[in-house]
Amino acid sequence: MALREKYNYAIQTAKNLGFQGGAEERDGKLHFKGTVQTQKEANKIWDAIKTIPSWQQEVVADIRATSPLPGPQAERNYTVQSGDTLSRIAKEMLGDANAYMDIFNANRDLLRDPDTIKPGQVLKIPQHAHK
């Protein structure tokens, strides 16, 4: 089954939310890239993607909110790539490799050990206190 058909629910959800971007099938994966107005809308698209149990092996997504929630609760998502570490992600996303525990703490529902992350995991990236 083609991935666009398999993830039709997620694609339709994105369209209904005014997703500016697209879902393109290449290299055996479905690449979602684009923006929506709010983080809540981005989360709805993620929820739709996650209705497919094998999504972690099949989807690469970069879904951003154009107007993030106000205040410190605003979060972004990051999909772990092969070779990533929490400290490297913290350096890239937060500008401080030592902020890796902030990412770990924001993802305790998904992670058991800050030294163990897997490609395909979607991590919440909290706002860094010193940003």
Backbone as JSON, one array per atom type, in Angstrom:
{
  "sequence": "MALREKYNYAIQTAKNLGFQGGAEERDGKLHFKGTVQTQKEANKIWDAIKTIPSWQQEVVADIRATSPLPGPQAERNYTVQSGDTLSRIAKEMLGDANAYMDIFNANRDLLRDPDTIKPGQVLKIPQHAHK",
  "N": [[0.85, -1.19, 0.0], [0.56, 2.21, -0.83], [2.23, 4.85, 0.83], [1.06, 7.4, 0.99], [-1.62, 6.79, 0.7], [-1.99, 5.12, 2.9], [-1.59, 6.9, 4.99], [-3.66, 8.66, 4.63], [-5.66, 9.71, 6.33], [-4.18, 11.35, 8.08], [-3.12, 13.15, 6.23], [-5.46, 14.33, 5.24], [-6.4, 15.46, 7.62], [-4.38, 17.37, 8.02], [-4.81, 18.99, 5.75], [-7.39, 19.94, 6.32], [-6.83, 21.56, 8.47], [-5.58, 23.68, 7.34], [-2.93, 23.32, 6.59], [0.15, 24.44, 5.46], [2.08, 23.33, 3.14], [3.34, 20.09, 2.4], [2.91, 16.51, 1.8], [5.11, 14.2, 0.92], [6.1, 11.34, -0.82], [9.07, 9.6, -0.62], [12.1, 7.74, -0.94], [11.08, 5.52, 0.39], [9.73, 6.54, 2.55], [7.29, 8.72, 4.09], [7.3, 12.08, 3.79], [6.43, 14.71, 5.69], [6.14, 18.13, 5.53], [5.84, 21.39, 6.59], [3.71, 24.14, 7.68], [1.37, 25.12, 10.25], [-1.14, 27.17, 11.85], [-1.17, 27.08, 14.75], [0.38, 25.47, 17.63], [-1.33, 23.62, 18.73], [-2.83, 22.79, 16.51], [-0.75, 21.61, 15.03], [-0.17, 19.5, 16.75], [-2.53, 18.02, 16.47], [-2.23, 17.03, 13.89], [0.02, 15.43, 14.29], [-1.14, 13.58, 16.06], [-2.91, 12.35, 14.3], [-1.1, 11.17, 12.5], [0.08, 9.34, 14.21], [-1.87, 7.41, 14.51], [-1.31, 5.25, 12.97], [0.32, 2.34, 13.59], [2.98, 1.75, 12.72], [4.2, 4.17, 12.21], [6.62, 5.36, 13.08], [8.67, 4.19, 11.61], [8.03, 4.96, 9.08], [7.44, 7.65, 8.63], [8.69, 10.92, 8.2], [8.69, 13.95, 9.66], [8.24, 17.47, 9.65], [6.65, 19.64, 11.16], [5.51, 22.71, 11.79], [4.42, 25.34, 13.99], [3.15, 28.51, 13.14], [2.51, 30.53, 14.83], [3.52, 30.21, 17.82], [2.43, 28.96, 21.03], [1.9, 31.33, 23.66], [4.24, 32.11, 26.29], [6.14, 29.96, 28.64], [5.33, 27.34, 28.16], [5.33, 26.72, 25.5], [6.23, 24.51, 22.93], [8.38, 22.69, 20.72], [8.74, 20.1, 18.26], [10.99, 17.37, 17.65], [12.31, 15.04, 15.47], [14.09, 12.2, 16.09], [17.16, 11.4, 14.6], [19.36, 9.0, 13.05], [22.32, 8.53, 14.87], [22.02, 10.73, 16.5], [22.27, 12.45, 19.66], [21.03, 13.34, 22.91], [22.36, 15.57, 23.9], [23.49, 16.68, 21.57], [21.17, 17.33, 20.18], [20.11, 19.18, 21.98], [22.06, 21.18, 21.8], [21.75, 21.97, 19.12], [18.98, 22.68, 18.97], [18.45, 24.25, 21.22], [20.7, 25.69, 21.7], [22.51, 25.02, 23.65], [24.36, 22.48, 24.78], [24.37, 21.37, 27.31], [21.77, 21.48, 28.11], [20.49, 19.12, 27.74], [19.18, 17.58, 29.67], [16.86, 18.99, 30.12], [15.41, 18.42, 27.83], [15.24, 15.64, 28.12], [13.7, 15.5, 30.52], [11.32, 16.65, 29.65], [10.37, 14.64, 28.11], [9.85, 12.34, 29.54], [7.77, 10.53, 29.45], [8.31, 9.07, 27.22], [11.01, 8.44, 27.21], [13.43, 6.51, 29.02], [16.02, 6.65, 29.79], [18.56, 9.07, 29.65], [20.66, 8.57, 27.93], [19.77, 6.92, 25.97], [18.25, 7.04, 23.04], [16.16, 6.64, 20.15], [16.25, 6.43, 16.58], [13.59, 8.02, 14.84], [11.97, 8.5, 17.02], [9.84, 10.98, 18.36], [10.56, 13.85, 19.84], [9.63, 16.17, 22.36], [10.59, 19.51, 22.41], [11.43, 21.62, 24.82], [11.02, 25.13, 25.67], [13.99, 26.84, 26.28], [15.3, 27.92, 29.36], [17.29, 29.88, 29.41], [17.25, 31.1, 26.98]],
  "CA": [[0.0, 0.0, 0.0], [1.32, 3.45, -0.89], [2.2, 5.56, 2.12], [0.08, 8.51, 0.95], [-2.94, 6.2, 0.95], [-1.97, 4.61, 4.27], [-1.67, 8.05, 5.9], [-4.65, 9.59, 4.09], [-6.33, 10.4, 7.44], [-3.29, 12.42, 8.54], [-3.03, 14.15, 5.16], [-6.73, 15.06, 5.24], [-6.4, 16.28, 8.84], [-3.5, 18.5, 7.75], [-5.5, 19.88, 4.8], [-8.51, 20.57, 7.01], [-6.3, 22.56, 9.4], [-4.91, 24.73, 6.59], [-1.5, 23.01, 6.54], [0.87, 25.04, 4.34], [3.2, 22.44, 2.87], [2.9, 18.9, 1.7], [3.34, 15.18, 2.21], [5.74, 13.67, -0.28], [6.66, 10.0, -0.63], [10.37, 9.37, -1.26], [13.02, 6.86, -0.21], [10.33, 4.59, 1.23], [9.15, 7.23, 3.7], [6.4, 9.84, 3.8], [7.9, 13.3, 4.35], [5.51, 15.82, 5.95], [6.88, 19.36, 5.82], [5.02, 22.57, 6.43], [3.31, 24.89, 8.86], [-0.02, 25.41, 10.6], [-1.19, 28.38, 12.67], [-0.89, 26.92, 16.18], [0.95, 24.2, 18.08], [-2.47, 22.71, 18.92], [-3.11, 22.2, 15.19], [0.37, 20.71, 14.72], [-0.36, 18.3, 17.57], [-3.63, 17.23, 15.88], [-1.66, 16.31, 12.75], [0.84, 14.36, 14.88], [-2.05, 12.55, 16.57], [-3.42, 11.61, 13.14], [0.0, 10.34, 12.01], [0.34, 8.28, 15.18], [-2.9, 6.36, 14.48], [-0.71, 4.13, 12.25], [1.33, 1.82, 14.52], [4.34, 1.71, 12.17], [4.55, 5.52, 11.76], [8.0, 5.74, 13.38], [9.54, 3.69, 10.56], [7.55, 5.36, 7.77], [7.16, 9.07, 8.49], [9.63, 11.97, 8.61], [7.81, 15.12, 9.66], [8.66, 18.76, 10.16], [5.39, 20.37, 11.21], [5.76, 23.84, 12.7], [3.36, 26.33, 14.21], [3.63, 29.84, 12.78], [2.35, 31.38, 16.01], [3.58, 29.31, 18.97], [1.7, 29.36, 22.24], [2.66, 32.26, 24.47], [4.71, 31.62, 27.58], [7.16, 28.91, 28.67], [4.84, 26.01, 27.8], [5.45, 26.51, 24.06], [7.18, 23.44, 22.63], [8.57, 22.25, 19.35], [9.03, 18.68, 18.19], [12.18, 17.0, 16.89], [12.35, 13.61, 15.18], [15.45, 11.7, 16.28], [17.82, 10.82, 13.44], [20.45, 8.09, 13.37], [23.53, 9.21, 15.33], [21.69, 11.83, 17.42], [22.31, 12.33, 21.12], [20.25, 14.43, 23.5], [23.18, 16.79, 24.02], [23.61, 17.28, 20.25], [19.86, 17.94, 19.89], [20.02, 20.37, 22.84], [22.96, 22.19, 21.23], [21.15, 22.45, 17.87], [17.64, 23.25, 19.15], [18.39, 25.19, 22.35], [21.93, 26.45, 21.76], [23.25, 24.65, 24.86], [24.43, 21.01, 24.89], [24.08, 20.99, 28.69], [20.32, 21.51, 28.34], [19.93, 17.83, 27.34], [18.27, 17.07, 30.71], [15.57, 19.66, 29.92], [14.72, 17.63, 26.81], [14.91, 14.35, 28.75], [12.6, 15.69, 31.48], [10.09, 16.94, 28.9], [9.98, 13.43, 27.38], [9.9, 11.17, 30.45], [6.75, 9.56, 29.03], [8.86, 8.33, 26.09], [12.4, 8.04, 27.46], [13.75, 5.96, 30.34], [17.43, 6.9, 30.07], [18.98, 10.15, 28.76], [21.66, 8.09, 26.99], [19.16, 5.98, 25.03], [17.19, 7.52, 22.17], [16.13, 5.83, 18.94], [15.78, 7.13, 15.38], [12.15, 7.98, 14.63], [11.25, 9.03, 18.17], [9.51, 12.39, 18.24], [10.79, 14.45, 21.15], [9.18, 17.54, 22.61], [11.73, 20.37, 22.74], [10.89, 22.73, 25.61], [11.73, 26.41, 25.59], [15.13, 26.83, 27.22], [15.18, 29.02, 30.31], [18.29, 30.91, 29.16], [17.23, 31.49, 25.58]],
  "C": [[0.89, 1.25, 0.0], [1.16, 4.22, 0.42], [1.21, 6.72, 2.12], [-1.32, 7.98, 1.22], [-3.04, 5.74, 2.41], [-2.18, 5.74, 5.28], [-2.67, 9.09, 5.42], [-5.35, 10.37, 5.2], [-5.48, 11.57, 7.93], [-3.19, 13.53, 7.5], [-4.3, 14.98, 5.11], [-6.86, 15.96, 6.47], [-5.57, 17.53, 8.62], [-4.19, 19.5, 6.82], [-6.62, 20.65, 5.49], [-8.05, 21.67, 7.97], [-5.54, 23.68, 8.68], [-3.4, 24.57, 6.54], [-0.89, 23.62, 5.28], [2.13, 24.22, 4.1], [2.69, 21.22, 2.15], [3.41, 17.63, 2.33], [3.83, 14.5, 0.94], [6.37, 12.31, 0.04], [7.99, 9.91, -1.38], [11.24, 8.53, -0.34], [12.28, 5.94, 0.76], [9.73, 5.21, 2.48], [8.22, 8.34, 3.21], [6.95, 11.05, 4.54], [6.83, 14.38, 4.45], [6.36, 17.04, 6.23], [5.95, 20.53, 5.58], [4.65, 23.2, 7.75], [1.79, 24.93, 9.01], [0.02, 26.63, 11.53], [-0.71, 28.16, 14.1], [-0.26, 25.56, 16.48], [-0.16, 23.17, 18.29], [-2.83, 22.02, 17.6], [-2.0, 21.23, 14.78], [0.22, 19.41, 15.5], [-1.48, 17.42, 17.03], [-3.12, 16.42, 14.69], [-0.79, 15.15, 13.26], [-0.04, 13.23, 15.4], [-2.6, 11.7, 15.43], [-2.35, 10.69, 12.57], [0.16, 9.12, 12.91], [-0.77, 7.23, 15.27], [-2.4, 5.13, 13.73], [0.43, 3.59, 13.11], [2.77, 1.86, 14.01], [4.85, 3.09, 11.74], [6.02, 5.86, 12.0], [8.98, 5.28, 12.31], [9.2, 4.31, 9.2], [7.42, 6.87, 7.55], [8.34, 9.91, 8.99], [8.82, 13.26, 8.54], [8.48, 16.34, 10.27], [7.42, 19.65, 10.07], [5.56, 21.48, 12.25], [4.54, 24.74, 12.81], [3.92, 27.71, 13.88], [3.45, 30.82, 13.93], [2.34, 30.48, 17.25], [2.8, 29.86, 20.16], [2.53, 30.35, 23.04], [3.15, 31.59, 25.76], [5.64, 30.43, 27.48], [6.65, 27.53, 28.26], [4.94, 25.73, 26.3], [6.55, 25.47, 23.79], [7.25, 23.23, 21.13], [8.81, 20.75, 19.41], [10.29, 18.47, 17.36], [12.13, 15.49, 16.69], [13.81, 13.15, 15.21], [15.94, 11.04, 14.99], [18.93, 9.88, 13.91], [21.68, 8.9, 13.76], [23.27, 10.36, 16.29], [21.96, 11.46, 18.87], [21.48, 13.48, 21.67], [21.08, 15.71, 23.6], [23.37, 17.47, 22.66], [22.3, 17.98, 19.87], [19.7, 19.22, 20.7], [20.87, 21.5, 22.28], [22.31, 22.82, 19.99], [19.85, 23.22, 18.12], [17.59, 24.36, 20.21], [19.66, 26.02, 22.48], [22.82, 26.11, 22.95], [23.22, 23.13, 25.03], [24.09, 20.55, 26.3], [22.59, 21.0, 29.02], [19.67, 20.16, 27.99], [18.97, 17.27, 28.38], [16.91, 17.76, 30.63], [14.75, 18.87, 28.9], [14.32, 16.28, 27.4], [13.7, 14.49, 29.67], [11.28, 15.98, 30.79], [9.54, 15.7, 28.19], [10.03, 12.18, 28.24], [8.86, 10.12, 30.1], [7.27, 8.64, 27.93], [10.23, 7.74, 26.4], [12.58, 7.53, 28.88], [15.16, 6.34, 30.78], [17.91, 8.0, 29.13], [20.04, 9.73, 27.74], [21.09, 7.17, 25.92], [18.0, 6.64, 24.31], [17.29, 6.74, 20.87], [15.67, 6.67, 17.76], [14.27, 6.95, 15.21], [11.36, 8.48, 15.82], [11.01, 10.52, 17.96], [9.58, 12.99, 19.63], [10.2, 15.85, 21.21], [10.42, 18.34, 23.01], [11.16, 21.56, 23.51], [11.63, 24.03, 25.31], [12.82, 26.37, 26.63], [15.07, 28.09, 28.08], [16.12, 30.18, 29.99], [18.28, 31.43, 27.73], [16.95, 32.95, 25.41]]
}
